[in-house]
């Protein structure tokens, strides 16, 4: 490495150290890390105590096929009503028709009676607990009724055998709930990094302009060195916060049983770190450029408002991706910077993104960061020493 290159990087390193220490030594930074970590632990404890099975359905439609249909059709609504469930029984279908009704969502379950062995209950995803209890009571009662009057072995067999087997036609992913929780944690960490520390960059730029500190700094270093040092230094403090809170989330989630997929959780956390860095880099460069356009602290909110709206738009799109991470909308948004910084961690957490999609989206984001860095450096260099009225982006780019 040549001497000038070493000198250039050394100057950036000095600014990085200055900005990093200025952030982590503040009480606000320490309290934010402490409070957010405490909030993560509290949320883990609360959600770990909540039953995640969800409320049972108030009504249910059940198709009954096979021997003994009439008896079951009469007894099932009575047994279900005692459990607080309103059941409507449908008869007259064959096994294929009952299966089709379950697949189409016309009925919630189909009881296929065999007459000589355990019955089978078809459901689309899972059997409602209350409905399952009512079905068990009715099927066993009917089996005992048929066994009465025969030998004792038949009665004992009716008591001992399973009432029925359950077969899900479209079984849900047992890890889905855990993946969704990890997606939400990733999203909140990203939003905190991009919005919180991006604003710190803009405020720092304006503070140096208003106090004329920037004039002293630029007497010894270049504007680009100051820009990159500020972005990297504040970014390092943001990364430290993400590491601490993320580690607390992993430990708390593991301790409360919310996270059991340790390898997956670590992979999602790693993806969150990578996309936090990329998202922060793109937005912080824009925040630095925006901050250089004004000279007073009260003007920061106005000049950074479009960037906040852009970040909130990306946040909103990523919430939509949580509901359908494998859908066309999420796949397309995952390729478009800066939305990809928010959407891809969600798709990664859900297991919906392939390796080549993750790599391709990361490359696209890096290219966007390179383009934004050139624009931001141009604006920052030409406006950081400007005082007085607010400059427009067009005026700063024209020079």
C-alpha positions in Angstrom: 0.0 0.0 0.0 1.4 3.4 -0.9 2.0 6.2 1.6 -0.8 8.5 0.4 -3.3 5.6 0.7 -2.1 4.8 4.2 -2.4 8.5 5.2 -5.9 8.7 3.7 -7.1 5.6 5.6 -5.4 6.7 8.8 -7.3 10.0 8.8 -10.6 8.1 8.3 -9.6 5.8 11.2 -9.1 8.8 13.5 -12.5 10.2 12.6 -14.0 6.7 13.1 -12.5 6.4 16.6 -13.7 9.9 17.5 -17.3 9.3 16.3 -17.5 5.8 17.9 -16.3 6.9 21.3 -18.5 10.0 21.2 -21.6 7.8 20.7 -20.9 4.9 23.1 -19.8 7.3 26.0 -23.2 9.1 26.0 -25.8 8.2 28.7 -28.4 8.1 26.0 -26.6 5.4 24.1 -26.1 3.3 27.2 -29.6 3.7 28.4 -31.0 2.8 25.0 -29.1 -0.4 24.9 -30.1 -1.3 28.5 -33.8 -0.5 28.0 -34.0 -2.2 24.7 -32.3 -5.3 26.1 -34.7 -5.3 29.1 -37.6 -4.9 26.8 -36.5 -7.9 24.8 -36.2 -10.0 27.9 -39.6 -8.9 29.2 -41.2 -9.6 25.9 -39.6 -13.1 25.8 -40.9 -13.9 29.2 -44.4 -12.6 28.5 -44.8 -14.4 25.1 -43.2 -17.5 26.5 -46.0 -17.7 29.1 -48.8 -17.1 26.6 -50.4 -20.2 25.0 -49.7 -20.0 21.3 -52.5 -22.4 20.3 -54.9 -19.5 19.7 -58.6 -19.5 20.4 -60.7 -22.4 19.4 -63.3 -21.9 16.6 -66.8 -21.0 17.8 -68.5 -23.0 15.1 -67.4 -25.9 12.9 -68.7 -27.9 10.0 -68.0 -31.6 10.0 -68.6 -34.2 7.3 -69.3 -37.7 8.5 -68.9 -40.7 6.1 -69.4 -44.4 6.6 -71.1 -46.8 9.0 -72.9 -45.3 12.0 -73.3 -41.9 10.3 -76.8 -41.3 11.8 -75.8 -41.9 15.4 -72.7 -39.7 15.1 -74.7 -36.9 13.4 -77.1 -36.9 16.3 -74.6 -37.1 19.1 -71.7 -34.9 17.9 -73.6 -31.5 18.1 -74.7 -32.4 21.7 -71.2 -33.3 22.8 -69.6 -30.3 21.1 -72.2 -27.9 22.6 -71.1 -29.0 26.1 -67.6 -27.9 25.2 -68.9 -24.5 23.9 -68.7 -25.4 20.2 -71.5 -25.2 17.7 -71.1 -28.1 15.2 -73.0 -28.6 12.0 -72.8 -32.1 10.7 -73.0 -32.9 7.0 -73.8 -36.3 5.6 -74.3 -37.8 2.2 -70.7 -37.5 0.8 -68.4 -40.3 -0.2 -64.8 -40.3 1.1 -63.5 -38.5 -2.0 -66.2 -35.8 -1.7 -65.4 -35.4 2.0 -61.7 -34.9 1.2 -62.5 -32.4 -1.5 -64.8 -30.5 1.0 -61.9 -30.3 3.5 -59.5 -29.1 0.8 -61.9 -26.4 -0.4 -62.6 -25.2 3.2 -66.3 -26.1 3.0 -66.0 -28.2 6.1 -63.5 -28.0 9.0 -63.1 -31.7 9.3 -64.3 -35.0 7.8 -64.8 -38.1 9.9 -64.2 -41.2 7.8 -65.7 -44.2 9.6 -64.3 -47.7 8.8 -66.5 -49.9 10.9 -63.7 -52.4 11.6 -60.8 -50.3 12.9 -59.8 -46.8 14.0 -61.6 -44.1 12.1 -59.8 -41.3 10.3 -60.3 -37.5 10.6 -59.2 -35.4 7.7 -58.4 -31.7 8.4 -56.7 -29.1 6.3 -54.0 -28.0 8.7 -54.8 -29.0 12.3 -57.7 -30.3 14.4 -59.4 -27.9 16.7 -58.9 -29.1 20.3 -62.5 -28.7 21.3 -63.7 -30.4 18.2 -61.2 -33.2 18.7 -62.5 -33.8 22.3 -66.1 -33.9 21.1 -65.3 -36.4 18.3 -63.3 -38.6 20.7 -66.2 -38.7 23.1 -68.8 -39.6 20.4 -66.7 -42.1 18.5 -65.7 -44.0 21.7 -69.3 -43.9 23.0 -70.6 -45.3 19.8 -67.9 -48.0 19.8 -68.8 -49.0 23.4 -72.5 -49.2 22.5 -71.7 -51.6 19.7 -69.4 -53.7 21.9 -72.0 -54.0 24.8 -73.5 -57.5 24.7 -70.5 -59.1 23.2 -67.5 -60.7 25.0 -65.5 -58.7 27.5 -62.4 -58.6 25.2 -64.4 -56.5 22.7 -65.4 -54.0 25.4 -61.8 -53.7 26.6 -60.7 -53.3 23.0 -63.2 -50.4 22.5 -61.9 -48.7 25.6 -58.2 -49.2 24.7 -58.0 -48.4 21.0 -57.6 -44.9 19.7 -60.8 -43.3 18.7 -59.4 -42.1 15.4 -56.3 -41.0 13.6 -55.9 -37.4 12.3 -54.5 -36.7 8.9 -53.7 -33.1 7.8 -54.0 -32.5 4.1 -51.9 -29.4 4.3 -50.0 -29.5 7.6 -48.5 -26.2 8.8 -44.8 -25.7 9.3 -44.2 -26.4 13.0 -41.4 -23.9 12.9 -43.5 -21.1 11.4 -44.4 -19.3 14.6 -40.7 -19.3 15.7 -39.6 -18.0 12.3 -42.2 -15.2 12.4 -40.9 -14.1 15.8 -37.4 -14.0 14.5 -38.5 -12.0 11.5 -40.1 -9.4 13.8 -37.0 -9.1 15.9 -34.9 -8.7 12.8 -37.2 -6.0 11.4 -37.2 -4.0 14.6 -33.4 -4.1 14.9 -33.1 -2.9 11.3 -35.6 -0.1 11.8 -33.7 1.1 14.9 -30.4 1.0 13.2 -31.5 2.8 10.0 -33.7 5.4 11.5 -32.0 6.0 14.9 -28.4 6.1 13.9 -29.0 7.6 10.4 -30.5 10.6 12.1 -27.5 10.8 14.4 -25.3 11.1 11.3 -27.4 14.1 10.0 -27.4 15.7 13.5 -23.7 15.3 13.8 -23.0 17.0 10.5 -25.3 19.9 11.3 -23.7 20.3 14.8 -20.3 20.5 13.3 -21.4 23.1 10.8 -23.3 25.3 13.3 -20.3 25.3 15.7 -17.7 25.8 12.9 -15.9 22.7 14.0 -16.1 21.4 10.5 -13.9 24.3 9.3 -11.1 23.2 11.7 -11.4 19.6 10.7 -11.3 20.3 7.0 -8.2 22.3 7.5 -6.4 19.0 8.0 -8.5 16.3 6.3 -10.6 16.0 3.2 -14.4 16.2 3.2 -14.6 12.6 2.0 -12.4 11.4 4.9 -14.7 13.2 7.3 -17.8 11.8 5.7 -16.6 8.2 5.7 -15.2 8.5 9.2 -18.5 9.8 10.5 -20.6 7.2 8.8 -18.4 4.3 9.8 -17.8 5.5 13.4 -21.5 5.9 14.1 -22.2 2.7 12.2 -19.8 0.8 14.4 -21.7 2.0 17.5 -25.0 0.9 15.8 -23.5 -2.5 15.1 -22.4 -2.9 18.7 -25.9 -2.1 19.8 -27.4 -4.7 17.4 -24.9 -7.3 18.5 -25.8 -6.8 22.2 -29.5 -6.7 21.7 -29.5 -9.6 19.3 -27.4 -11.7 21.7 -29.8 -10.9 24.5 -32.8 -11.8 22.2 -31.2 -15.2 21.3 -30.4 -16.1 25.0 -33.8 -14.9 26.3 -35.7 -16.7 23.5 -33.8 -19.9 24.1 -34.3 -19.7 27.9 -38.1 -19.1 27.5 -38.6 -21.7 24.8 -39.5 -19.1 22.1 -36.5 -20.1 20.1 -35.5 -23.7 19.7 -33.9 -23.6 16.2 -30.5 -22.5 17.4 -28.8 -22.9 14.1 -31.6 -21.1 12.2 -31.8 -18.4 14.8 -28.0 -17.7 14.5 -28.3 -17.7 10.7 -31.2 -15.2 10.9 -29.2 -13.1 13.3 -26.2 -13.1 10.9 -28.4 -12.1 8.0 -29.8 -9.3 10.1 -26.3 -8.0 10.9 -25.4 -8.1 7.2 -28.5 -6.3 6.0 -28.3 -3.8 8.9 -24.9 -2.8 7.8 -26.0 -2.5 4.1 -29.2 -0.7 5.0 -27.4 1.7 7.4 -24.7 2.4 4.9 -27.1 3.4 2.2 -29.3 5.5 4.5 -26.5 7.1 6.5 -24.8 8.4 3.4 -28.0 10.0 2.4 -28.6 11.4 5.9 -25.0 12.9 5.9 -25.6 14.5 2.5 -29.0 15.8 3.7 -27.5 17.2 6.9 -24.9 19.1 5.0 -27.6 21.0 3.2 -28.7 22.9 6.3 -26.9 24.9 9.0 -29.3 24.8 11.9 -30.5 21.9 14.1 -34.1 23.0 13.7 -33.9 22.4 10.0 -32.7 18.7 10.3 -36.2 17.3 10.6 -37.4 19.0 7.5 -34.4 18.0 5.3 -34.5 14.4 6.6 -38.2 13.8 6.4 -38.2 12.3 2.9 -35.6 9.8 4.1 -37.7 8.8 7.1 -40.7 8.3 4.9 -38.6 6.1 2.6 -37.5 4.0 5.5 -41.0 3.8 6.9 -42.2 2.7 3.4 -39.6 0.0 3.4 -40.7 -1.0 6.9 -44.4 -1.2 5.8 -43.5 -3.4 2.8 -41.5 -5.7 5.0 -44.5 -6.2 7.3 -46.5 -7.3 4.2 -43.7 -9.7 3.4 -44.1 -11.4 6.9 -47.6 -12.6 5.9 -46.4 -14.1 2.5 -42.6 -14.2 2.4 -42.7 -16.5 -0.6 -45.2 -14.5 -2.7 -44.4 -12.5 -5.8 -44.6 -9.2 -4.0 -42.0 -10.2 -1.4 -39.7 -11.7 -4.1 -39.8 -8.5 -6.2 -39.3 -6.1 -3.2 -36.4 -8.2 -2.1 -34.5 -7.2 -5.2 -35.1 -3.5 -5.0 -32.8 -1.3 -2.8 -33.4 0.0 -0.2 -36.5 -2.2 0.3 -34.4 -5.3 0.0 -32.6 -4.3 3.3 -35.9 -4.8 5.1 -37.5 -7.6 3.1 -34.6 -10.0 2.7 -34.1 -10.6 6.4 -37.8 -11.4 6.6 -37.6 -13.9 3.7 -34.4 -15.4 5.2 -36.1 -15.9 8.6 -39.1 -17.6 6.9 -36.8 -19.8 4.9 -38.4 -18.5 1.7 -35.2 -17.1 0.1 -32.8 -19.2 -1.9 -29.1 -18.8 -1.7 -28.8 -17.2 -5.1 -31.6 -14.7 -4.3 -29.9 -13.6 -1.1 -26.5 -13.2 -2.9 -28.1 -11.4 -5.9 -30.0 -9.0 -3.6 -26.9 -8.3 -1.6 -24.9 -7.5 -4.8 -27.8 -5.2 -6.0 -27.7 -3.5 -2.6 -23.9 -3.0 -2.7 -24.2 -1.5 -6.2 -26.9 0.9 -4.9 -24.6 1.8 -1.9 -21.7 2.5 -4.4 -24.0 4.8 -6.4 -25.4 6.6 -3.4 -21.9 7.0 -2.0 -20.8 9.0 -5.1 -23.8 11.2 -4.9 -23.6 11.7 -1.2 -19.9 12.5 -1.4 -20.5 15.0 -4.1 -23.3 16.8 -2.2 -21.4 16.7 1.1 -18.2 18.0 -0.3 -19.9 20.9 -2.0 -22.3 21.9 0.8 -20.6 21.1 4.1 -18.9 24.5 4.3 -22.0 26.3 3.2 -23.7 28.4 5.8 -26.9 30.4 5.8 -29.9 29.4 3.8 -30.7 25.8 3.0 -29.3 24.4 -0.2 -31.3 22.2 -2.5 -30.1 18.8 -3.7 -30.0 20.2 -7.2 -27.8 23.2 -6.2 -25.4 21.0 -4.3 -25.1 18.5 -7.2 -24.4 21.3 -9.6 -21.9 22.9 -7.4 
